[in-house]
């Protein structure tokens, strides 16, 4: 079983950078391409439990967010963030790495090193 999980978007340079760092480290890890295999409500809740960030930090408030006509202030609570990311997984901040005890948003990519043994 992998000790680390990287929630990865291959179209994101930061995500690719984190993946490269994990590969170079020799760590045992699993890659989940969350756009191909969207996270369910329970997994998102678990990640929020492990992240030190505020729930709203898990949401990318980018061009796609604006295209959907969303209000950033409406997506700060756990409930609203989880509901949004279940419906629009492309809005999840990336990459996310977890070792099962803690999780982090690996921006910059080097932040993923904090989870390495």
C-alpha positions in Angstrom: 0.0 0.0 0.0 1.3 3.5 -0.9 2.3 5.6 2.0 1.6 8.8 0.1 -1.2 9.9 -2.2 -0.9 12.7 -4.8 -4.1 14.1 -6.1 -2.8 15.1 -9.5 -3.7 17.1 -12.6 -1.3 16.4 -15.4 -2.2 19.7 -17.0 -0.8 21.7 -14.0 2.9 22.5 -13.9 2.9 22.6 -10.0 1.3 19.2 -10.0 3.8 17.8 -12.5 6.6 19.3 -10.4 5.3 17.6 -7.2 5.0 14.3 -9.2 8.6 14.6 -10.3 9.8 15.3 -6.8 8.0 12.2 -5.5 9.4 10.1 -8.3 13.0 11.3 -7.7 12.6 10.7 -3.9 12.0 7.0 -4.4 9.0 7.2 -2.1 6.2 4.8 -2.4 3.1 6.8 -3.6 -0.1 6.5 -5.4 -1.2 9.0 -8.1 -4.9 9.8 -8.4 -5.8 11.9 -11.4 -8.8 13.5 -9.8 -10.3 14.8 -13.1 -10.4 11.2 -14.3 -11.5 9.8 -10.9 -13.3 12.6 -9.1 -13.2 12.6 -5.3 -16.3 11.7 -3.5 -17.8 13.6 -0.6 -16.2 11.4 2.0 -12.7 11.7 0.5 -13.1 15.5 0.3 -14.2 15.6 3.9 -11.2 13.5 4.9 -8.8 15.8 3.1 -10.3 18.8 4.8 -9.8 17.1 8.1 -6.1 16.6 7.3 -5.3 20.0 5.7 -4.2 22.8 7.9 -5.8 25.3 5.6 -9.2 26.9 5.7 -11.7 25.0 3.6 -12.0 27.7 1.1 -8.3 27.3 0.3 -9.1 24.0 -1.4 -11.0 25.9 -4.1 -9.3 27.4 -7.2 -10.9 30.8 -7.7 -9.6 31.0 -11.2 -10.9 31.7 -14.7 -13.2 28.6 -14.6 -14.6 29.7 -11.3 -15.4 33.1 -12.8 -16.9 31.5 -15.9 -19.3 29.6 -13.7 -20.3 33.0 -12.2 -19.5 31.9 -8.7 -19.0 34.2 -5.7 -15.8 33.5 -3.8 -17.4 34.5 -0.5 -20.0 31.7 -0.9 -17.3 28.9 -0.8 -15.5 29.2 2.5 -17.4 26.7 4.7 -16.7 22.9 4.6 -20.2 22.1 3.4 -20.1 24.6 0.5 -16.6 23.6 -0.6 -17.3 19.9 -0.6 -20.6 20.4 -2.5 -18.8 22.6 -5.1 -15.9 20.2 -5.6 -18.2 17.2 -6.0 -20.0 19.0 -8.8 -16.9 20.7 -10.2 -13.7 18.7 -9.5 -11.7 21.0 -11.8 -12.0 23.7 -9.2 -9.9 21.8 -6.7 -6.6 23.3 -5.8 -3.7 21.2 -7.0 -1.7 19.3 -6.3 -2.8 17.9 -3.0 -0.6 15.4 -1.2 -1.5 13.3 1.8 0.3 10.7 4.0 -2.9 9.7 5.8 -2.0 11.7 8.9 -1.8 15.1 7.2 -2.3 16.7 3.9 -1.0 19.7 2.1 -1.6 21.8 -1.0 1.8 21.5 -2.7 2.1 25.0 -4.0 5.0 25.5 -4.6 5.7 21.9 -5.7 8.6 21.6 -3.3 6.1 21.7 -0.4 5.5 18.0 -1.1 8.9 17.3 0.5 7.3 18.0 3.9 5.5 14.7 3.6 8.6 12.6 2.8 10.1 10.5 5.5 
